[in-house]
Amino acid sequence: MNEAIESFLAYLSVERRSSVHTRAAYGADLRRFAAWLTERGVVDVGAVTRADLADHLVALDKGGLGLRSISRARTSIRQFFKFLVKDGVLEGDPTHRVDAPRFGAPLPVVLGARGVEALLRAPDVTTPLGARDQAMLEVLYASGLRVSELVGLRRDQIDLRNGLVRVRGKGDKERLVPVGDVAINAVVRYLRDGRPVLDPQGRGVGLFVARHGAPMTRQGFWLRVRRWALVAGLPGKVSPHVLRHSFATHLLEHGADLRAVQAMLGHADISTTQIYTHVTRERLRRMHASFHPRGDDYAPAGDGEGGPE
C-alpha cells in the first residue's frame, strides 16, 4: 500500500505537475487511509473493497473531521485507485460507486471596507517586520492572490512601474494581476526600509523574507495576519484567505465583470467565482434588513463579515 501511494504521488508530481500543497494533502489522506486499513488487517492494495472506503468515511465523520475534509479524502482515495487501474496494478476500481458526503457550501467570510482598512493600518510600519507585513497585506487585498502565491513571490514577479504582479497558480497557469498604487507604495517602502534590515546579506530569493533572509511560509504569514487582526480589533478568525474573499466580493459589489474577477483569482471554472455573487446578494439583504423601516422580518444568523462594515 505504501509503495503504491509513493508511486501515485510521484505521478502527481511528474505527469500531473500538481502543486506541493496538493501532493501533501493527497499524501496525508492516503496515509491515514492506509493506517486505518492496517488496523482492519488489510495490507494489500488489491484487497481493498468499496465497503472499506465507505466505512473509512464514516469513521472520519465519527472522529469529528469536517465534511469538506471528508469529501477531499474521498477524492484523494478515488484518484489513487483510478491511477492504479490506469497503471495496470488493479483490474477494477473498488471506489467508483461510493457517494460523496453531501453538504451545503457555506458563504466565504468577508471583511467590510472599514474592517479591511483597520487591518491594513494595524502593522507598525516604522519597524522592518511591520513594513513587510503591511506590504504583504496590501498586495494580498489589491490582487486577491492565494497565500501560497503571495509568500512565493520573487522580486522579478512584481512590476513596480506598471503596477502588475505575475504569478503561476494552480495547474501551473500563469496570470497577470493589477496591483494598485497604494500596494505598490507599500512594497517600495518595505524594499527601502524593511528588507535591507531583515536580509542584510541579500541571501533571500523571495520578495518577502523573514529574519536573516529566510523564506516566508504560509503558516508564518497566517500567524502575522491573526496578530494584526487582533490589534485591529476584528472578531472571528481572520486569515489570509479572508482578504482574497474580500478582494473578489468588493470588486463585484462595485460593478466588476465576473469573468475579469475569475481571471484575476486564477479560477479554472467560473462556477467557483460565482460564489461571490451569492455573497454580494447576502450583504444587500443584510443592508436592507438593517436600514429599511420594514426590513426587520429578515433575521440573518450572523453578519458573516468578520469585521465592521
N, C-alpha and C positions, 0 to 999 in steps of 0.2 A: 504493500500500500504506500509506504513512504517513498519507495523508488518511483512509483507511478506519479506521485504528487510532484516530486522534483522534476520529472520529465515534462509534466504539464506546465510547471512554472517556467521552465526553460523555453517551452513552446510559446508561452505568452510573451516572453522577453524577445526572442529572436524572430519569430514569424508574425506574431500579432503586434509587436512593438508596444505592448501595454506599458503604462507608467509604473514607476516603482511603487506608488501607493496602491494601484490596482493589484499588482502582484502580491504585495504584502497582505492586502485584505483577503484575496483568494487563498493565499497560503495559510493564514490564520483560520479561516473557515474550514479548510480541508484537513488541517492537522487536528483541529478539535473534533471533526467527524471521525478521523482515523482513531483517535484516542478513545472515543465513545464506542466505536466498533470493537476495539480490542477488549474493552470491558465486557462486551457481549460475546466474546470468543470468536469474532470474525476478523481474521488477519489477512485473508486472501482477497484481493480486489474483485476477483471473479465470483466470489461467494456473496457479494452484496446484493440485496433484494430491494424491491420497491418498498416493502414493509419496513426495512431498515431506515430508509430515508424518512418515511412518514413518521416513524417512532422517534427518530432523531429530532425532527422539527417540533414534535410535541414536547420532547424533553427540554428543548431550548426555551419553549414557551413557559413551561413549568419552572424553569430555572430563572425566569424573570428577564430574559432577553427581549428587547423591543421588537415589535413586529417588522420594522424596516430591516433590522439586522437579521431577523429570521428569514425574511424574503431574500436578502442578499446571500445568506448561507445556502439557501435552496438553489439560487442561480449559480453560485460557485460550484456546488456539487454536480449540478446538471451539466455545466460546461466541461467539467472534469471528465465525466463519463462519456460525453459526446466526443471528446478528444481521444479517449481510449478506444472507442468504436472506430473512429476515423483512422487511428494509428494501427488498427488490427489487433489490439490487445484483447478486446472483447468482441463477441459477435453481436450482442444486443445491449441496448441501454436500459438498465433496470429502473431509471428515474423518470422516464419521459411522460408518465401519466400521473405524476404526483402534483397535485394542485398547489398553487402558491397561497399563502395566507392572505386573506382579504382585509383591507383596512382603508379608511379614507385618508386622503392626502391632506395633512394639516397645512394651513397657510404659513408662508415664511414669516418669521419675526422681522419687523421693520422698525427702524428708528424714525421718529418725526424729524422735521427740519431743525427744530431747536435742540433735539436730542443729539443729532449729528454734530451741530455746531458746538455743543458743550463738550462732546468727546474730542473733537479736533483741537479745541483750545486747551484741553487738560494737560498735555505734556509741557514740562518746563523747558522751553527752547534755549534757555541760557546754558543748559548742560548738553554734553555730546549725545547722551542717550535720549534726552528729551527731544533734541533736534532731529535725531534719527527717527524716533517714534512718530513725531508729528508728520515728518515727510512720508513715512510709510502709510500712515492713516490717510493723509491727503491723497496720495496716489491710489490707494485702495478705493476710496469713495469716488474719486474722479474717473476711475477706469473700470471698476467692477471686476478686477482680477480675482482669480482664485488665490487663496493664501499660498498655495504651493508655487504658483506663478510669481507672486509678489516676492517671496523670500528668495526665489531662484533667479531673480533679475540680475543680469550683468550690466555693467556701465554702458556697454555699446548697444544695449537694447532700448535705451531711452534717448529720444531726440529732444534735447532741451531747447533747441532753436525753434523747432516746428511744433513742439508740444505733442509728441507721439510716443507711444511705447509699443514695441514689437515683442510679442510673446508667442511661445509654442505651447499649445494647450493639449487637451485630451485628443487622442488619435494622432498625435504628432502634427497637428494642423497649426499653421502659423497665422496670426491675425495682427492687424494694426489697430490700436485703440487710441483715440484722442485723450489728452490729459490737459486740463485747464491751467491757466496761468497761476492760480493760487498754489496748486500742487507743484508746478514746475519751480516756483519761487521757493517753496519749502525744501525741495530737493537741492536747489542751488545753495541755500543756507546750510543744509546738512553737509554737502560736499565741501563747503568752505570752512565751516566751523566745527563740525562734528566728526566727520570721517577721519581727518588727519590725526585727531586725538585717539580715536578708537583703534586706528590702524596706522601707527606712525611709520612702520616699516613698509607699508604698501603691499602687504602679503595677500590680502583678501582679493578674491576674483569677483565677488558679488558686488552689486551696487550698495546693498545694505549689509553691514557687518556688525558682529558683536565685538566684545573687547578683544584686543590683540589681533584683530582681523579675522577672527573665527567666523565661519559662515552662520548666518541666521537660520533658525529652524522654525518649522510651523508651530511646534509646541512652545518655543520661546516667545514667539510673537503673540500667540494666543494669550499667554500669561501677561504680557505687556498690555494687551488690549483690555483684559479684565482689570488690571491695575488702574488704567486711566478711566475706565468706565466707573469704577468706584469713586475716583477723585471727582468725576463729573456728576456724581450723584444719580447715575442711571440705574433703575431697578432691573432685575432679571439677569440672565446670563447673556451678556453682550460678547459676541465672538467676532472674529474677522468676517465670517460669512454673513453676519447681520449687516455689515456695511455693503457687501456685494448685493444683498437683497434690497437694501435701501437705495443703492445706486440705480438699480433697474426700476424699482417702483416709482421713485421720484422722476425719472425720465419719462415714464409713461403718463404719470399724473400731469406733466407739463406738455404733453402732446407729442412725444417722440414716437416714431414709427416702430411697430413691433418687430419688423424684420431688421431694422437697424440695431435695436437692443439685442436681438438674437445674435447678430454678428459680433457685437462688442463683448457679449458674455461668452462667446465661443460655444453656444449650444448647437449640437448637430441637428436637433429636431425642434421645430418651432413650438411644438406642444409643451416642451419643457419651459419655454419662455412665457407661455400663456398663463402660467400660474400667477404671474404678477398682475395680469389684468383682473384676476379674482381679488387680489389684494387691494387694488385701487377701488374696485366696487365696494368692497367691505369697508374701506375707510370712508367712502362717501356716505354709506349708510350710517356709520357711526356719527359722522358730522351732522347729518340730518337729525338723528335721534337726539343729539346734544343741543342743537340750536334752533330747531323748528318747534314752534309752540305746540304742535300736535305730533311730535316725534317720539313721545315718551313710550309708546307701545313697543318700540324696538328696544330690547334689553339684551345687548351682547354679553357674553360670558366674561370678556376681558378686552382690553384695548389692543393687545397683540403687538404693540409697537416697541416695547422695551425702553420707552423714554418719552419725554414730553413732546407734544406736537407744537 
